[in-house]
Amino acid sequence: MTNPPGLLISAPSSGTGKTTVMLGLLRALAEDGLTVQPFKSGPDYIDPAFHRAAAGRASFNLDSWAMGAPLLGAIAAQAKGADIVVAEGSMGLFDGVAKPGEQGHGSSAETALRMGWPVVLVLDVGGQAQSAAATALGFRMYNPDLPFAGVILNRCASPRHERLTRLGMERAGLPVLGVLPRRGDLTLPERHLGLIQAVEHPDLESAIAGYAAFLREHVDLEAIKRAASSGPMGPSSAALPRPPAQRIALARDAAFSFTYPHLLEGWRAAGAETVPFSPLADEAPARDADLVWLPGGYPELHAGTLAAAERFLTCLRKHAETRPVHGECGGYMALGEGLIDKDGTRHRMAGLLGLVTSYEKRKFNLGYRRAELLVDMPGFSAGTALRGHEFHYSSIVEQPDAPLARVFDAEGAEGPQTGSRRGHVTGTFFHLIAEASA
């Protein structure tokens, strides 16, 4: 049995327009009556929500550094019942880390190779013409085993520009699947972690519909459908991550939204129940929850609101007296004593951990993490190795609690951001992706 045929949309680098191409393509194919399964290569936790809005079907991350073969196969199997798969790459096509993880270096090319998806390379041809073919040919030949569907030329300035660029592609033997004229309005709003969240977009549906109309006018959708291919189907959903509790109160709003979809799907498939609540709306976690889970997000943008959410904070503290609470990144910061915003104002947080973090002096923290637990955390016992990803601009001012884990980057260097444990409360700066070797 095989997966539905698929493609991976990638580019030489970030900022070339592949996300808008991805969203427009997802919607255009769905408008044609196809059931479209989106995926995201790499650890990005923002794009899948945009994919879901465009395709009407949940999108999942595939990560060759953090995930072992069983988990990759189980996530790929979520495409069952779809007519076509469209995956979006991260950064440049071959960009990854120096040392391999569970299956590889974490590059989009590795995902395409493993899944058998031909690559559609989105090229920003601004400021060049025939020379763009040299770039595309270099990507085509860097790994000759990588299936290659063709190129979409983005930000083309004029018919003459298109004609000259096409000449170069013809000489290199590279199929041109579409040519997108330069348009300044085809960008998604961004902030310091990349795109804004889908829930924050002022008119996401209208934007996606516009991308689809633009793609339909300038891209050969039939050629793209014909180019799709696939590899073997992976194992069943039984290999998805196990839930850390039976009934999980899950913070879900603009301050707390960064949870990998495959985790939530694994929890659901195993029979666990997630009960969403909004700290920003001063909602309390479910009283009968076995666990409260605060995902990452943007608490620094809402620190004043969170500090004033008395019902949320009081009920969270009450829960922590007898049952576990866990926070990731932004959720971890919200569990601490205080959060200092970019203006230097300190906001009182839950006080369940001694952590104090600051955005006043930005410190960039980015990359894969391998954690070896020193004590238990929800769902995992001491000694377990976990894989995750960290991406934030905050710095630690105080961290007086016992460390939760020894934490290493992708090259094996041990770092100071160990997470914390106090009583029933745990927290990490990294976003959990999988147990090592899962």
N, C-alpha and C positions, 0 to 999 in steps of 0.2 A: 504493500500500500504506500502511496506517495502523498506528500502534501499537495495542496493546490499550487498551481504555477505562480511564481512570484518574481519580483524585481527588487533591487535595492537602489534607492536614490542617494547618491553621494556627490562629492565635489572635491576639488583640490584643497579647499580650506573652508573655514567658517566664513559667513558673510557673503556667500555667493548667490544666495536666494534659494537654497535647496528646501528650506522649510515651507516657503510659500508655494514652491512647485509641488512639494509633497501634499500639502493640504488641498490645493487645487485639483491635483490628480485623484486623490481619494474621493473628493466630492463628485468630480466629473464621471468617474467610473461607477460610483453609486447611482448617479442620475441615469446612467445607461442601463440600470437594472441589475448590476452585478453586486453580489455580496462580497465586500472588500474587507480583508483582514489586515489591519496595520500592525507594524512592529517598529520598535526603536532599537537600533544597535548602540550599545553602550549604556552608561549609568544615568543618563538624563532623566529626571523625574518630572519635568515640566511638559515636554512635547507630547507624551501619551494622552494627556487630557485634550490637547488640540486635535490629535488624531481621532479621538473618539467623537468629538464634535463634528468633524468632517465626514467620517465614515459611518457613524451610527453604530459602531462596534468597538468593544474595549481593545485598546492597544497594550502591548506588553514589551518589556525590555528583554533583549538577548545580549548577553555579555560574556565574551570568551575569556576574560581575565577572572571574573568573579564566579562563574558558573561552571560546574562540571557537566559531563555529557548527559547524565540522566535528567538534570534540571533543564538544560538547553532543549533536550528532546521533548520534555513535558510541556514547556512553554510553546515550542513550535507546534505541538499538537493542538493548541488552542485555535489553530486555523481550520480545524475540521469543520466542514460545512460551507466554507467560503469558496467563491469562484476564483478569486485571485488574491495574492498577497502583495502588499506594497510596504516595504520597510524603509526607514530613513536612517542614514548613517550619522555619525558624530564627527565633528571636526573634519579633517581631510581623510580621504579614503584609506590610506595606509597608516594613519597616526595611531599610536598605541604606546604602551610603556616599554621600558628597556628589558625587563625580565618577565618571562611568561608566568601566567597564573594557572588556573585550573585547566584551561584549554588553549590558551594563547596569550597574546599581548593586548587584547582588547580592541583591536582595530575593526573597522567596518568591513574591510576586505576579508578578514577571517570569518565574520558572520556570513558574508555572501558565499564564500567558498564552502563553508560547512552546510549551509542550507541549499546550495545549488542555485542561488538567485543571480541572474545576470545583473551587472551594474549599469545604471544610467548615470552618466557623469554630467552634472550641471556645471557649465563653464561660464564665468563672467568674462565676456569678450570685450569689455570696455577698454579702449586704448590699444587694441591690437586687432589684427585681422587674420592673415594666413598663419601668423605665429601661434595662434591659439591651438592649431593642429599639433604643433610640436609638444605643447603641454599635454594635450589629450593623448597623443601617441606614447609619451613617456609613461602616463598612467596605465595605458593599455598594455605596455610591454614590461612594466616593472615586475609583474608576476604573470607570466603567460598562461598559467593554469586558471587564472581568475576569469570566469565567464563575463563577457562584456557585451552589452546590448547596443550602446551608442551614446550620443551626446545630445544634450539640450543646451543651446546657445542662449545665454541670458544677457540682458542689457545691450541689445544690438541697437545701434544708433540710427541706421538708415538702410534702405534697400541696397545701396552700394556696399555698405559695411557687411550686410548679410551675404551678398554675392561673393565678396573677397574671402570671407571666413569659410563659406561653403567650399570654395576652391581648395583651400588648405585641407579641409576634412576629406574631400574626395581624393586628393593626392595621397593622404595617409590611409585611405581605405576605411574611414570611420563613418558609420551611419549617423546622419543628423535626424533626430527624432522630433525636433521642434526648434523654433527660433522665437525668442520672446523679446519684443521691443522694450526699450528702456522706459520705465514708468516709476516715478518717485513715490507713488502711493501704495505700491505693492510691498510694504514692509510691515512687520508686526512690531508693536511697541516693546521696548526693552527697558531693563533696569540692570543693577550691578551683577545679578546672577544670571543674566541672559534675558529671555523673553519674560514678559509679565505672565502671570498665571491665566489660564483660560477663563476662570471665573471672574477675573478682573477686567477682561476686555470690554470696552464700552459697547461694541456691536459685533460680536464674533460671527454670528450667523451671516450677517450682511458681508463681512469681510471674506469669509470662506466662499460664499456664493460668487463674489466678484473674482476670486482667484480661479474658481472652476470655469467661469465664463471666459476668462483670459486664457487659461490653458486650452480650453476647447477650441478657441479661435486660432491658436498658434502652435499647437502640438498635434502630432499624428497619433491619436489615441489608438487607432487600430494597429499601427505598427508597434506601439508599446504593448498592447495585449498579446500580439504574436510573439514578441520577444521574451515573454515571461516563461520561466522554467522552474524546476524544483528538484530537490533531493529526496531521500527516504523519510518516511514519517517517523517521528520519535516515539518514545514510550508513553504510557498513559499519564493522566493527571495525578496518579498516586505519588509521583516523584516531586510534586510541588511542595513548598515549605509547609511544615506542620504548624498549627495554631499554637500560640503561647498560653491560651486559656480558652474556656468554652464560651464565655460571654464577655466580649471586649467592648468597653466604652471607648470610642475612637473620636478624638477631636478632629473636626472637619469644618474649616472655614478659611477665610483669606489669610489668616495667620498660621494655620496648621493644615497643610494639604499635601506635603511631599511624602507619599507612601508608594512604594513600587507596586504596580498592579498585580504582579504575579504572587506577591505575598498575600494580598487580600483575597485573590482567587484561591490560593492554597488553603487559607483559613476557611473560606466558604465551602470548598469542596470536601473538607474534612468534617464539616458539620458545625463549625463554630459560628457564633452569631456576633456581628459587629453592630453596635448601637451608636450611631453618630450623635455628636452634640457640638455646640458652638460656644467656645469660651468667649468669643467677641460679643455674642448675644447674651452673655452672662448665664448660660445654661449649665446646669450641673450634670456631671456624668451619671449614668444610670445607677441607682442605689444598689441594685442587685448584681452589678458587674463584678466579674472575677478579677478583672484587670482594667486599668485605665492606661491608654496609650496615646501619647502626645507626639505626633509626627513633626518633622521639620516644616519650615515655612518662613514667614516674615514677621516674627513677633516684634522685631525692632521698629517696624512701621506702625505698630498698634500697641506699643508698650504702655501708653497712658490708659488706653481702654482696658487692657488686661489687668493693670494694677488696680483699676476701679471695679473690676468684676467680682464683687464680694461673694455673691452666691456661688459662682464657679470655684473661687479660691477656698471658701469655707468647706464646701462639699468635697473638693479634691483633698484637702488636708484631713478631713474626717475619714475618707476612704483609705488614705495612706497609713492610718493608725493600725489597720488590720489586714490590708490586702495590697498587692503590688501595684506600683505606678512606674511607668517607663517613659522616658522622653528621648527623642532623637534630635540632635542639632538645635533647631529653634525650640522644640519641645523641651529639650534638656535645659536650655537657657531659662525657659519659663518656670522650671522647677527650682531654680536657684534663688539666692537671696535678692539679687538685684541685676538689672540690665541698664547699662548706660548707653543712651542713644547718641547719634552722631553730633548732637548739639551739646553733649556733656551732661545732660539731665539724667539723674539716676532714678529708676522706677523700681518700686518694690514688687518682687515677683512672689511665687508661692512659698518660698523659704523652706521647702522640703529637702533641699540640698544647700550646701554653703556656697555654691558657685556664684561668682560675680563676673559678668562679661561686659565688654565695652565695644562700641562701634565708633567711639570718639577718635581713636587712632586706628584706622583700618589696617587689618592684617589679613592678607590673602592666604586661605587654607584650601588647597585643592588636591584631590588625588584619591586613588584607591587606598584602602586600608585593610590590613589583616590583623584581627584582634584575637588574643589568647586570653580567655576569661579567667580572672583570678578568683572570682566568686560567682555564684549563680546569678542569672538574670532571667526574666520571664521567657520561658520556652527553652532555655539552655542551661546546662550545668557547668560548674567550674571545670576548667580544662578544655572546654570546647573551643575550637578555632572558627571564627566567623570572618566573612568577607563583606566589605561594604565600600562606601564612597563618601568622601567629605568635601563640602563646597560651601564656604562661608567667609565672611570678612571680619568676624569678631575676634577679639583677643581676650585671654583669661586675665582677670585682675586678682581673683582669689579662687582657690579650689582646695578647701581644707579637708574634704572627706576622703575616705579610703578609695584607692583606685579600683575601677571595675575590671580593667584588663591591661595587659601589655599590648600596645598598638604599634604596628609597623607600616611603613609605606610600601609601595609596590616594588621598591628595590631592596627592601629588607632593613631599612634604617628605622630604629625605634624612636618614637616621638613622645612629647610630653602630654599630649591630649588623650589621657587614659580613660576618660569617663569617670563616673563617681557612683558610690553606693552608700546609702544611709538608711538603715532600717529596711522597710519594704520598698524603698525608692531607688531606682537606677536610672542612669542617663549616659548617653554617648554623643560625641560630636559626629560620628560617622552614621550614615544611613545604612541599615542592614540590607544586604542583598541576598545572602545565602550562607548556610553553614559550609565551611570548607569541605571540598570533595563532594558536595551535593550536586 
